[in-house]
Amino acid sequence: MANLKIGVFGCGNMGRALVQAMNAQWPKTEFFLYTPSITKAQDLAQVVGGVCLKQIEEMPKDLDWYLLAFKPQSLGDFQFSFNGDSKIISVLAGVKVLKLSEKFKVKKIARLMPNTPSALGAGANLHFFNTTFNPDEIAEIYSLLQATGKIFPMSSEEDLDISTAFSGSGPALIFELARIFESELTRLTEGRVPAKEIIAQTFFGSSTLMNSALQKEISFEELRNQVTSKKGVTYEALEVLQANKLQSIFASAFAAAYKRTLELSK
Ligand SMILES: NC(=O)c1ccc[n+]([C@@H]2O[C@H](COP(=O)([O-])OP(=O)(O)OC[C@H]3O[C@@H](n4cnc5c(N)ncnc54)[C@H](OP(=O)(O)O)[C@@H]3O)[C@@H](O)[C@H]2O)c1
């Protein structure tokens, strides 16, 4: 792949995760980094050998791609006049291509919904390209983003927005489960066992099994059943989860997240 030049607006959790992963696989990529308070751009520039910009006006206008990695709530304050033929990737949750293209007077806008495991090349990254991109441009950005993990094309922005709570927010929901497991194990054993390590290894092992099940076309339900003998230990635990309507609790959580995504898109 040609050595690309990428302008990055916002170097918080997500901007940093994506830039670090791209840099690890494509060390010759040149990054131009901007954040209003400078600090995070400066830190990241040191890690990836990029250029930290002190003023937004210093961002070159002829770069190969631009990454918008700030909060949707900051879009109103964000002012930069892109060249009309710029290629922009936005990770702003919920914000539609049309809104961005009207604001920036740019046609080539892609949306990406990454997640934080991208920093380690283990992200689940959903994307939506509008029809203005040509196959070479899509191939170029695919090569770059492959460094961040698996890429899943979405055929509509609606699908991207619905999926956001599952992949973008997903790690937080899983970490919350891990936190509950750890805290309960610590409480019950009064701290005698290495709860954090046990739980991290259990989640890691389960995730590894889920990935191997993908190739063998084994469902998650079958994996669960392999651990669950009738009237056994796991069965009792699952009965309690079912009686307390765990699935409907998650359904409400995903519905609330989607509602918020739609609010942010306004
Ligand atoms: N975190 C996730 O797991 C995740 C997952 C999927 C998608 N996303 C999306 O990623 C985006 C960023 O989230 P985050 O978690 O990385 O947020 P964050 O950690 O709060 O970082 C936001 C960054 O944006 C910068 N910023 C604020 N206003 C700006 C402006 N006007 N121009 C340029 N940069 C500006 C901030 O600058 P300062 O450093 O100066 O404050 C900061 O570096 C959001 O749109 C979110 O929807 C996040």
The ligand as a Gaussian input file, in Angstrom:
#p B3LYP/6-31G(d) Opt

LIG

0 1
 N      -15.001000       4.991000      23.053000
 C      -15.549000       4.034000      22.335000
 O      -15.491000       2.848000      22.682000
 C      -16.213000       4.348000      21.017000
 C      -16.689000       3.299000      20.241000
 C      -17.249000       3.594000      19.013000
 C      -17.340000       4.905000      18.571000
 N      -16.892000       5.898000      19.356000
 C      -17.002000       7.279000      18.862000
 O      -15.743000       7.856000      18.923000
 C      -15.877000       9.248000      19.118000
 C      -14.907000       9.714000      20.166000
 O      -15.182000       9.016000      21.376000
 P      -14.043000       8.868000      22.472000
 O      -14.532000       7.835000      23.424000
 O      -12.724000       8.684000      21.822000
 O      -14.109000      10.316000      23.157000
 P      -13.009000      11.019000      24.054000
 O      -12.094000      10.021000      24.664000
 O      -13.736000      11.956000      24.931000
 O      -12.147000      11.874000      23.005000
 C      -12.703000      12.932000      22.279000
 C      -11.571000      13.693000      21.595000
 O      -12.167000      14.670000      20.756000
 C      -11.464000      15.886000      20.925000
 N      -12.295000      17.037000      20.570000
 C      -13.253000      17.664000      21.273000
 N      -13.746000      18.694000      20.569000
 C      -13.084000      18.713000      19.396000
 C      -13.106000      19.564000      18.250000
 N      -13.972000      20.590000      18.166000
 N      -12.257000      19.301000      17.250000
 C      -11.406000      18.264000      17.299000
 N      -11.313000      17.429000      18.350000
 C      -12.151000      17.666000      19.386000
 C      -11.077000      15.879000      22.401000
 O      -10.035000      16.821000      22.560000
 P       -9.328000      17.121000      23.944000
 O       -8.356000      15.999000      24.129000
 O       -8.687000      18.416000      23.700000
 O      -10.408000      17.157000      24.984000
 C      -10.632000      14.432000      22.565000
 O       -9.304000      14.245000      22.147000
 C      -17.341000       9.517000      19.465000
 O      -17.976000      10.122000      18.367000
 C      -17.929000       8.156000      19.708000
 O      -19.237000       8.091000      19.228000
 C      -16.322000       5.650000      20.576000

